[in-house]
């Protein structure tokens, strides 16, 4: 055991417990493990030197637990390693012929490539480019080709399907396969509230049962109908209350994407005759090949805000690229397994069900997560982009409101994970001697809930930042 500061020597001597295995170096995990926010028997912690991979401290290092959204670290690193930070997703527009002098084409086919960040704004720009190519009329309808993915579903935790965080996937998916619902008060108490859908597409039928006045409380109930879904908005909103926005996942992604596309085509003066339907491209002239933002930026949005939809899109796309279309969760997980083998993770030492960590089945250890972090850190082609994708504690992303450890604010980058009875934290932190530590803290069975677990996790991180290998 290396020499440590007097502080850490006293710290460790004062709080050694029989539940924790011996430390391999001087980070004081014992006191942190006695924090009431941890169940030490259901906690796995590993701290390593990010540059050398040398283990600094560990507790139940190989105990497999539910990592929740820290599973996104594995998805992100495997994607960056296989595709590269500048990789782009493509959405392609084909016509059965070049536009005529009158701007007419017969059929427009849109081939989705699984772009996770295809918002209404970006689709509007694509359609504007289509108009600039001379398209004014589509006489025989639009075909949306979603053959790049196998299906909309993915293995996930049961329940809460209407929540935006469990949105389905789609090769041509718009607005994260979610609906934006904004509520605001009427002119005075007793008046109906105001409900706005963005974009205002005919896929959504709104029943507005919102009243102005009383204590704020909103309920949004979704039900499929013949052409899309009906949203019933109930509850109360006080007068002069600021507008409040909610998000709900769509029940039929292809129908929603079709409705958004038709709406935007009309906005750009392109007349559509005939249906918008799902099918497969058969030949045609390529009018547009629209690319996404770089993968590094997409991963940043995924990790900082723990976006499940992006993670599942990336995983299926990774499977399609490496193992052939259609992309699927199974193929994506196989690519992840290959990546993990390449960095020395033994097959059978983990279970990964999907790309986001929204799962009751995924099980990994702190040792595995730390290996992923160290491997990325030591690979300069992807390490800086992975580190930049993590939330900065106390500053942005999912840790923006973590103000209970002001000394760590702005100096620690980490991915959070939260499910029922699960709280995880993994990332990078500076040590007192100037080196960088990679760490993973998986806590299941939370005796003090998520907030207590967060405080316990930052106790470990604080000890990391004060550690000096002398």
N, C-alpha and C positions, 0 to 999 in steps of 0.2 A: 504494500500500500504506500502510495507516494505521500510525501509530507504535505500538510495542509496548513492553512492559517490557524492561529490560535483559536479564532472564532469557531472555525469548523471542527477543530479537534474537540473543543468543549461541547459544541453543539451535538456531535455524534455521541460522545461519551455519556452525555446526560440523558439521551432519549432512546438508546438501543432497545429494541423489542425482540421478543422471541419469534414473532410472526414473520419478520422480514429476513431474507437470506443475507449473508455477509455482503458488504459492499466490496467492489473490486477497486475502488478509488474513493476520493474524499468527498463526493457530493453527498450532502446530508439528507438522504431520503427518509431515514427513520422517523424524524420528527414530523415530516410531512405525512407519512403514512399513518401517524396517530391523529391526524386532523379528522374531526368528526364528519367531514364531507366524504371520506373514503371508507369503503369496506376493503381492508387490506387484502383479504383472501380472494377478492374478486377484482383486483387491480393489477395491471401489468404495466411496468415502467422500464424503459431502457433509455439511457443517456450515453451518447457516443461522441467522440471527436469527429466532426464532419469531414475533416480532411484525411485523417488516417483510418477512420473506422474503429479505432480502439475504444472498447467499452469503458466508460467512466463509472457508471453505476447501473444497477439493475435490480428489479424486484419482480418475481414471477415472470421472467423475461419471455418464456415460451408458452405461457398460459394463453390459450386462444379465447378471445372475448368478442362481443359484438362491437365493431369499430364505429358504427353509425356512419356519418358523412366523412369521417377520415378515410373511408374506402376510396373517396375521390382522389386521394393522393396517389393511389395505385393506378387508377384509370388515367390520371393526368400524366404521370411519369411514363407509363407504357405508351400512351399516344404520342408524347413528345419524342420518345426514343425511336418509335417506329415510323413516324410521319415527318418529324422535324418541326421546329417552331414556326416556320414560314408557310407551312402547308395550308392550302385553301380548300374549302368545300365549293362545289359548283352547282348552280341551277341553270339548266339549259332550256332554251325556247326554240322549238322547231315549227316550221310551217310546211304544208304540203307543196307549196310553191312560193316563189318570190312574190312580194306584193305587186299587184298590177298598177296601172296608171291611176286607178280609182282607189288604191290602197287596200284592195280586197285580197284576202286569202281564204282558202276553204277551211281547213282545220288547223288550230294552234295546239301543239303538244308541249306541255311543260314537264320536263324531267327533273325530279327532285333528287338532290344528292345528299340530303340529310343535314343541310345547313342549320345549326342550332340557333342562329342569331338572325333568322329571317323575319324581321318585323314588318309592320305595315309600311313604315317609312322607307325601308330598303326595297320592299316589293314595289312601292310607288315609283322609285327611281328606275327599277328594272323595266316597268311598264312604260315609263317615259322614254327610255331608250328604245323600246319596241316601237313606240310611235315615231321616234326619230328615224327608225329604219323604214318608215313608210307605211306601217300597218294602220289602217283606218277602220276596216270592217273584217269581221270573222263570220263567214257565212254558214259554216257547218259545225260550229261548236268548238269546245275546248276539251282536250284530253289531258288529265293529270296522271303522269306515270310515276307511281310510287314503288316501282319494282326494286329500287335500291335497298329497301328494307323488307323483312319478311312479314311484319305485322306491326300494329300500333302498340300492342301490349308488351310488357316485360315483367319478369318475375319481381314481385315487390311485396312489401308488407300489406296485409289485407286492410281494407277500410279507408275512410277519408278520401275517396276517389274524386270528390268534387273540389278538393283543395288544390290550389295551383301547384303546390309542391309535388303532387303525384300525377302530373299531366302525362298523357300518353305520348309516345314517340310518333314520328312520321317522316318519310323521306322528303315530302313537301309539306312542311309544318310552318305555320305562320303564328307569330306572337306567342311563342312557347306553348302553343296549343292551349292558350288561355284567353279568357274573356275579361276585359276591364269594365268594372261596374262602378260608376261614381254616383254618390248620393249627396244631396244638399237640401237645405230647408226651403220650404215655400216662403211666401211673402210675410206670413204671420201665422201664429198658432191656430191650429184647426185646419189649416190648408194642407192639401197633399204635398208630400215631399217631391223632390225632383230626382229622377233616376235617368242616368245617361250611360249608354253603351258605346264604347270606342274600340274599333270603328263601328258605325251604326249599320250593321249588315242585317239582311233579312233572315239569316240563320237563327237569330235570337228574337224571340217574342217576349216582351216584358209585361208582367202584370204588376202594376205599381200599387201596393197597399201600404206605402210609407206615409206616415203622418208627421206634420210639423208640430212640435211641442212635447214636453215631458223629457225624461232622461234618455240620453243617447243609448240606443240598442237596435241593432240591425240583424235580420235573418234573411238569408238568400237561399232559396230552394230551387234546385234545377230538376227538370223533368223532360225527357225526350218527347218530341212530337213528330209529326209526319215529315217535316222538312228540316228540323234542327232540334232546338230545345226551347222550352219555356222557362224563364227565370221569374220567380215570384219574389218580390222584395217587400218584406214586412218590417214593422218596427216604428221607432220614433226618432226624430232628430230635433234638437232644440233650435229655436229661431236664432239666426245669426251664427249658427255653427259653421265652421269652415267645411268646405267640401271634403268628403272622405272617399278614398278609392279602395276597392276590393278587387281581388282576382279569383276567378274560378276556372278550373280546367274544363275543356269542352268534352262532350260525350262522344261526338262523331268527328274526329279530326279532319277527314277528307272533305266532309260536307262544309265544315267551317272554313277550311282553306279555300274551297271553291267559291264560297260566298264572298270572302275577302277579295279574291282575285277578280270576280265579276264587278264588285264595287269599285275597285281601283282601275279596271279597264274603262269603265264608264267615266270615272273622274278624268281620265286622259283622252276622252273623246273617241274611244275605240268601241264601235258598235258590235255587239255579240248576238248572233242569231243561232239558235240551237242550244243544246244542253252543255253544261260543264260536267264531265263524267270521268270516272277513273278507268284507266286502260293502260296499254303499253304502246310505246312508240314503234312505228313501222316506217322506217325510212324518213324522208323529208329533208328540208333545207334548214341548216342551222342558222337561225337569225341572231341569237345572242347566247353567249356563254358568260354568265355572271358569277364572279367569285366572291367568297366571304372575306371577312377580316382574317388575318393570320391566326393559325391555331394558338399561338402564344397568347393572343388577346382573348380568344374564346376561353382558354383555360383560366385566364385571370378572372373573367366574369364567373366562371363556374366555381372556382375555389373561394374567392373573396366573399361571395354571397351564397355559397353552398347550393347552387342551382342543380336540382336533381334532373330536370329535363335535359339540360346541356350534357350532363354526364352520361345519360342513357343514349342520347344521340351520338355522342363521340364514341361510345363503346360499340354500338351497332355499326357505325361507319368504319371503325377500325377493323371489325370483323369482315366487312365487305371488301376493304382494300387488301387485306392480307390473305383472306381465304375465299374471296369471290362473292359476288352478289347472289342472293340477297343477304345483306348484313343482318345478323341476329345477335341477341344477347349471348347465346351459346358460343358463337364464333368469336365474339369479342372477348369473352372470358378465356377462351383457348389461347388467344393472342397474349392476354395478360399472363397466363400460366407459362407461356414460352419466355416472356420477358423475365418473370420471377426466377425461372430456372437459370437464366443467363447471369443473374446476379447472386446465385448461390442459395436461393430459397428452395427447400426440398418439396417436391410434390407430395401432397397428402398432409402437409403441415398446416393447412388452412382450408377454408371453404369460402368461395366468393360466388354470390348468387347473381349480382347485377353490378352496374357501374357506379351507382350513386350512393350505395350504402343504405338506401331505404329498404331494409330487409330484416326479416326475423332469423334468417339462416346464415348470413355471412359471419365468419369467425376468423380473426387473425390475431397475431400476438404483437406486442410492442417491439419485439425483436425483428419481426418481419417489416413493420412500418419503418423502423429506424434503418434497416438495410436499404429500403427503397430511397429514403432521404439521403443517406450517405452516398449511395450509388449515383443519384442525380447530382449531388453537390460536387462530386469528383469528376463529373462529365461536363466540361464547360460548354458543350454544345446545347445542353438543355437545363443545366443547373440554375443559371441566373433567371431563366423564365419561370421555372417552378417556384423559386424563392419569391419572385415578384408577384406570383399569383396568390400568395398567402395573405391573409388578413394581418394588418399591423395592429398589435394589441393596443387598445385605447384610442385608435385613430380611425380605422375604416373597417369595412366588411362586417362579418358577423361578430367581431370583437369591439366594434366602435363604442359600445356602451359599457365596456369593462373598465370602469373608472376606479375600481376598488384596489388597484395596485399601481398607483401613480408612478412609482419608480421604474416600472416596466413599460410604461406607455412610450410608444414609438421605437422601442428597441428589440421587440420580439415579433417574429413572423410565424404565424401558426394557422393550421386548419382546425376548425372545431367540428364536433359531431354530437348530435343530440337525438335520442329516441327515448321512449318510455323506459326509465330505469337505466339509461346509458348516457354517459358524457365522456367525450374523448377530446384530446388536444395533442397535436403533433406538429413539429416544425423546427425552426432554427432559433437559437438564442446565443448572444455573445457571452463568453466567460471572462472573468476578471483579468486573465492573462492575455487577452486579445484574440484567442482562438474562438472558433464557432462550434457550438454543440448542436447535434441533431438529437431530438428527443421525441418520444412517443409515450403518452400517458392514457391508458385505456381503463376507464372506471365503469364497472357494471354494478347493479344492486346498490343504488345510491341512498345512504341512510339520511342524508339531509337535502335530497333533491338536487336539481341541476345547479342551482345557485351555490349550494354548499360544495358541490363537486368543482365548480369553476374556481372557487376560492382555494380549495385544496390543491388543484392543479397549478395555480399560480404560486403556491408555496414552493412546489417543486421547481418551477421555472425560476423563482427568485433565488433559490439555492444554487441553481446552475449559473446564474449571472454573477454570483459571488465566489464561485469556485476558482481557485488558482492552483495549477499544477507546478509546485515549486521543487 
